[in-house]
Amino acid sequence: MMVEKNEFTIRKERKKKVRVFVQIIILIIILIVAVNALYTFKKYQPFNENNTTFAGDQGFIALSYLGVDRVGSGSLIGAEQLDEQLNGLKKQGYVTITQQDILDYYQKGKLLPKRSVFLAFEDGRRDTAVFTQKILERLNYKATIFSYPEKFDNNDTKFLLPSELKDLEATTYWELGTNGYRLYFINVYDRYHNYLGNMNPLEHSMMMSVLGRNYNHYLMDYIRDENGFPKESYTAMKNRISYDYKALEEVYTKEVGYVPQAYVLMHSNTGAFGNNDKVSAVNEYWIKKLFKMNFNREGYCKNVKSSSLYDLTRMQPQAYWSVNHLLMRIKYDTNDEGIQFINGDMRRHADWDVEKGAAEFKDEAIILTSLPLGSGIMRLKNSEDFKDVIVNLVLRGNKYGQQKIYLRGTDGLKNYVLVNFTNNNLIITESNALVKKELLKLNLDKFAGRKDISIEQDKNAVVQKELETFARYAQTKEVAQIQAERLKDKYIENPKTIEEGAPKYEPQLSYHSRSVFKVKINLKGKKLTVNIDGKDAAKDIILTNDKAGNIYLGADWGGYGWSQKNLADDVFDGVFDKLLITENTGADNEKVLYDEHFTGVQGVYASIKRAWMHLIDWFIRNM
């Protein structure tokens, strides 16, 4: 006898079918995403001479990234930021060229596209390949991955193995190059010119904070003693350097099948192929014997017909550069007036007059990029009547450089009140009819609570760091024990303090140093207060003028600051995040004059995105 299903059972089965159907759809989507992430289905398409713009001999630019990771850390650029930069190049009409294109340009006179870029990634890191592959596919860009063959036998999971390099090459989006056999440092001194000898990358990285610029790479010089005299003969030097090139040739031939034809000599800008004429001659012999091109310089991106194939130059974009920072450098290296900067959110961009430099409205931030060796300046439209205001924002530009907030500014900035975060100092200035008066200068490290120490105390700390490193990376237990005992002695020393009459240590500020300042500016009448990270940095500064005027933002190059890596950059990004300007009348609900915060659906989406990123970060750190 058949029993009819009741209504409840029917609904339950229907829901079950819907749930199973949705689960199948989700699994299919996950599978498609996973397959797309793991496999390459497209092939790189070289530029087509029939539909490519050729405008005489424009040469080409070369960009070389030190590495890529998910979010960006240290010298590694984040995947999203790399995507933005390469998309910025694509929008300008830049086409990637191959190593063979460069050889044909110099050796056969072949023309290159009007905007040609040779794209490179150094050090052969695995994360570089993982995070870059899909970007290259989407943009139809081709890059060269440079590697150190010494890494092949070390089973270091951070670096690509020969089989993986060949797999990358097979995708058609990559070519192979080499940074040389090994990364190794010689003739290293700390910042007090104490001789430390030679060290591997791990030792160098651990001690970077205490080193000066006085060091060299393995192939660049004689190995020297603490007085700078060679510790090896010419023959020993020649054999040492030649061994690296022979080892490189042998390993690549065995593991990859050939020696890459593109080489980056470490380090750059020596003027020849080393810091010593005899060393340079040995390098030159091997470079021309093994390779067809050599990137010998860094800092300037443009290569032209008069350049040498063995003295090519590249620019290394840094992890903190905005896309406009990169485009600004390229524009002035190439004198290309056709470069168009990225504006970001056009609706918000329309609220401002950008008078100098370039401005991008990205997320809740305004990124103002200066001109090379110069300034960026922008004025908030319809702000000429702003008098008493409260300004809240977060500054995220580097410590070295200038991020400026002008209040009550008149046309031409003859009159203003300026709150300037410059080279890690807060400087407040008032200008009346172009007569400027500095009202306050405050070192922001001291404001944050950093205590001054003596040179003797810093010397002790430097030696401690060196001994910690030598103990950790000692080749034998006996040597490690000796270094550990010396370290114990340093721990119990009592170097003379400033209070005891010792001279003060003045640290050098690197222009790569990041910063985040939460700022609140309170301007009312003839009084100004500036609060940083919840604490008053300037309280009731007395002004002479209380007339209304415009809001301006400024970003200025801070000068060539300290850089252990000796990288030079003459463009600065001021980053003004979450800018909020309200009237300052003392009322509970002040009128909002300008607001960069996301609201509504946009705000909800931004919150979800931030939460998702934090969740991923947590899993990466803890799983």
Secondary structure by P-SEA (a helix, b strand, c coil): cbbbbcaaaaaaaaaaaaaaaaaaaaaaaaaaaaaaaccccbbbbccccccccccccccbbbbbbcccccccccccccaaaaaaaaaaaaaabbbbbcaaaaaaacccccccccbbbbcccccccaaaaaacaaaaaaacbbbbbbbbcccccccccccccaaaaaaaaaaccbbbbbcccbbbbcccccccccccccccaaaaaaaccccccccccccccccccccccccccaaaaaaaaaaaaaaaaaaaaaaccccccbbbccccccccccccaaaaaaaaaaaaacccccccccccccccccccccbbbbbbbcccccaaaaaaaaaaaaccccbbbbbccaaaaaacccccbbbbbcccbbbbbbccccbbbbbbccccccccbbbbbbbcccccbbbbbbccccccccbbbbbcccccbbbbbbbcccccccccccccccccbbbbbcaaaaaaaaaaaaaaaaaaacccaaaaaaaaaaaaaaaaccccccccccbbbbbbbbcccccccbbbbbbcccbbbbbccccccccccccccbbbbbbbbbbbccccccccccccccbbbbbbcbbbbbbccccccccccccccccaaaaaaaaaaaaaaaaaaaaaacc
